[in-house]
Amino acid sequence: MNYVFYIDFAIFSIFATLILTEIMGSILLLLLWNDSKKVVLEYVVPIWEITGTFAVFWVVLSDFAFPSILIPLASIFSAGLLIFLILFVARNASISFAEFFEKKGWLDEKKLYYGYALSSILLGLVVLVIVSTIIGGYGLNLSNYTFNFFSFASNISPWLFILGSLVTAIGFAPIFYNIDKMKKMSMIFVFIGVLISMAFIFIQEKGIPREVLIPLVLTIALPILYNIPQTRNVASNKAFFIAYLSITLFSLNFLVYPTAFGKLSVDSLTTNGTMANAYIIMTLTGLVLLAILLALYTSAVKKSASVLNKIQE
């Protein structure tokens, strides 16, 4: 069993969940500013730096886990990574200014949060393009380490992956942020997103593998739980949702393992032996330290927010 891969994929699943919760909030901010502003910003303002920290943690671990492929990947996706970094800076700058900004001319808090929301959604699209390429190798030429976007765009499979992911995220958004007026719509969007995603898996895997049953059931169950009065509060609980979605994303590891990029063996790319043991120890140590630091940071943010609210009152 490739423990290094599964540990790395688990870390990625948590990172992907955190960024998805921000994308879901961004969609609500753009579509329902007045109805969603309070509940979205209460979550996003403390978490956006945590998402960035987790992203750095995962990238460092991946460099250790897959040393032979990460530098070639950086070359292959150089344009995408540049766009990602620009959007990441725009996201960080927008929300940082929005937290303390007072209206000056045409620029106000709402426009800055809109900037954050658009940057986050576009950033998510870049991640989905890269992930779909890692899964199927679309537009990728491994012989000379190049990526052809036009070749990528001419293939229907990655677009099904991207569209299915976005539609499902729209369906999950009212669950995570507990938007009552959209609870029935959440089920519709999740079901549509699942159907599109199943079409992608059918094409990618040349059939429907039995491994898809777990993520399928987990994905469909969440909006059902949200629409049942007795389980609604559980489904919309932030801690439960993040853990639940992380497990759901982790259960999709069969899309990447045992082959990635359409044909490369993951085992051949993974560090092994003593280095693998060192990776596991480093990961566990890093997770403990990261958990402690994030807990302290979240506590400090909540206390400062509480003090600020009392002053404003």
N, C-alpha and C positions, 0 to 999 in steps of 0.2 A: 504493500500500500504506500502511495506517495504522500507521506504526511506533510512534507513541505508544501506541495501544491494545495492540499486541502486547507492547511492553516492560512496560506496566503489568500486563497479564495474566500475563506471566512472573513478575513480582515477586509478584503475588497467588498464583500457583501454588506458589511457594516457601513463602510464609506459610501457605497452606492445608495444605501438606505437613507443616510443623512442628507446626501445631496438631492435625493428624490423628494424628501420632505420639504426641502427648500424650494424645489421646482414646483411642487404642489401648491405651496404657499404663494409663490410668484404668480401662478396661473390665477389664483383667487384674487390676489391684489389687482391684477389687470382687469379681470372680468367683474369683480364684485367689491370694489374698493370700500364703499361705505359699510357693507355687511361683514366684510372679512378683516378689515384693517386691525381691529383690536386683537382678535384671536390669533391672527397670523404673526403680527409684530411681537406679541408676548412670547411666542416661541422662537421666531427667527432672530431677534436681537441678541439673545444670549447664545444661540447655537451656531451662528455663522462662522465664528472664529474656531469653534470646535471642529466643524466640518473641514476647514482648511488644515487644521493640525492633524486630523486623521488622514487626510489626503497625503500629507508629507510623510507620515508614519508608514503608510502603505507603499508609497513609492520607494522609500529607503529599504523596506523589507523585500520588495520585489527585486530590487537590484541585487540583493544578497541571495534571493531564491533562484533567480534565473539570470545569472551573470553573462551567459553567452549570447543571449538574445536581446537584452535591454538596450545596449548601445546601438545595434542595428535598428531596433524599433524606433529609437530616438531620431535616427536618420530618416527612416521611412516616413514617420509621421511628423517630420520637422515643421511643415506648414500648419498641420492641425494643432500641434503643441504650442506653436507661436500664437495662433488664434486663441487657444485655451488660456494661455498666460495673459493675453491682452484682456480677455473677458473676465478673467479671475481678478485682475487689478481693478477693472471697471466695477465689478461687483463689490469688492472690498471698499473701494473709494466711495461709491454711492451710498452704501449703508452706513459707513463711518460718518460721513457728513450728515446724513439724514437724521441720525440719532441726536445731534446737537444743533441742527441748523434752524435758523429763523429766516422767515421769508425776506428775500432781497430781490426786488424787481420781479422778473418772470420766474425766477428759480425759487421753489418752495419744497417743503418736506415731501409732498405727494409726488412731484416730478423726480426727486432723488430716489424714492422708493420704487417708482416705475423703472428708473434706470437700473436699480438693483434687480428687479424682477426680470426685465428683458435680458440683462447680462446672464442671470442664472439659468434662464430657459435656453439661451443660445449656447451657454457653456455645457449644459446637459446634452444638447444636440451633438456637440463635438465629441463628447464622451461616448454617446451611442454610436456614432460613426466609427470611432476607433474600436469599440467593443465588438460591433458587428463584423469588422474586418478581422479581428483576432479570432472570432468564431469560425467564419467561413472563408477568410482570405480574399474577400471581394476586392478587386482592383489592385491586388498585391502581386508583385513580382519578386519572389525570394531569391532569384538568381542574381539580380543586380540591386536588390534592396530598394525598390522604388514603389511608389503608390500612385496609381492613375485614377483620379477622381471620376473622370468621364467613364472609365470602365466600371468603376464602382456604381455610378449613377445609372448605368444601363441595365443593371441587374435588379430584378424586383425583390429578391430575398432581403437585402439589408433594409429596404424601405418598409417592408412588412414588419421587420424587427423594430425599427424606429417608431413607426406609426402605432404598432401594438403597445409598445412601452409607454408612449405619450398618452394614448387613449386610456390605458389602464391607470396611469398616474392621475389623469383628470377624474376618473372614477373614485380613486382612493382619497383625493383631496378633501371632499366634504366629510369623510369618515375621520381622518386624522385631525382636522380642524373643527369637527363637530358642527357643521353647517346644516341645521335642521331642514331648511327649505330645499336642499339638494339631496336628501337622503335616498329618495326613489331614483333620482337621476344617477346616483353613484352606482347602483346595481346595473343599470342599463349600460353605462360606459365601461364598467369592468367586464361585463359579459362580451361586449363588442371587442374590447381590447384583447380578451382571451381568445376569441375566434380568430382575430388577425394574427396573434402570436402563434396559435396552433397551425395556421397556414404556413408561417415561417418555419416552424419546427418540422412540419411535414416535408417541405422542400429541402431544408437543410439536412435532415436525417434520412431522407428518402423513405419516409413512413413515420408512424407515431410510436416512438419507443415507450416501453413500459415505465421507464424512469420519469416520464412527464406527468404521471398520475399524481405524485406528491405535490409539485408546484401548482398543478391544475386545481386540485382540491383545496389547497391552502388559499389560492388566489380568489376562487369563487366563494369560499366560506366567509371571507371577511365582510363583504357587503351584506351578506345574509345575516351575519351576527349583528351588524349595525342596524339593520331594519327590524330586528326583534327587540321589543322594549326591554326585556329582561337582561339582554346581553349588550345593549347599545353602549352603556358606559364603559364596559370592558373593552369593546372593539375600538373605541375612540380614545382610550387611555394612551397617553404618549409613550410611556415606557413599554407597555404591552405591544403597541403598534410597531415600534422600532424593532423590538425583539422578534416579533412575528414576521415582519417583512424581511429582516435579515436572514431568518431561517428559510423563508420562501425563496429568496434570491440564491442562497447557498445551495438549495436543492436543484438549481439549474446548472450545477457544475458539469453535468454530462454533456453540455453543449461545447465545453472547452476541453474536457478530459475524456479519453486519452490522447486525442489529436486536436491541435489548435492550428489556426491559419489554413484550415481546410485539409492539411496533410502532414504537418509536423508532429512528431511524437513529443508530448509534454515531458515524459520521463527522460528523454535525451537532453532536454533543455534545463532540467532541474539540478541544482547543486546536490551533492550526495556525500556519504561517508561522514567524516569528522565535521565537515562544514555544515552538513545537514543538522547534526546534533547541536552545533553552535547556533544555527539559525533558530531552532526551536527554543533554546534557552534565551536567546536574545529577544525573541518575539514575546515570550511569556513575561520576561522582565519588563520589556517596553510597555506591554499592555497594563501591567500593574501600576507602573509609574504614570502612564498616560491617564489611567482611570482616576488616580489620586489627584493629579493636577487638574483634570477636567472637573472633578467634583468640587475642588477648592474654587476653581474659576466660576462655576455655575452658582455656587453659594454666594460668592462675592458679588456677582451680577444681580442676583435676587435681592440681596441686602441693600445694594446701592439703589436699585429700582424702588424698593420699599421706602427708603429714606426720601428719594426724589418725589414720590407720590405724596408723602406726608407734607413735604415743603410746599408742593403745589396746592394742597388742600388748605 
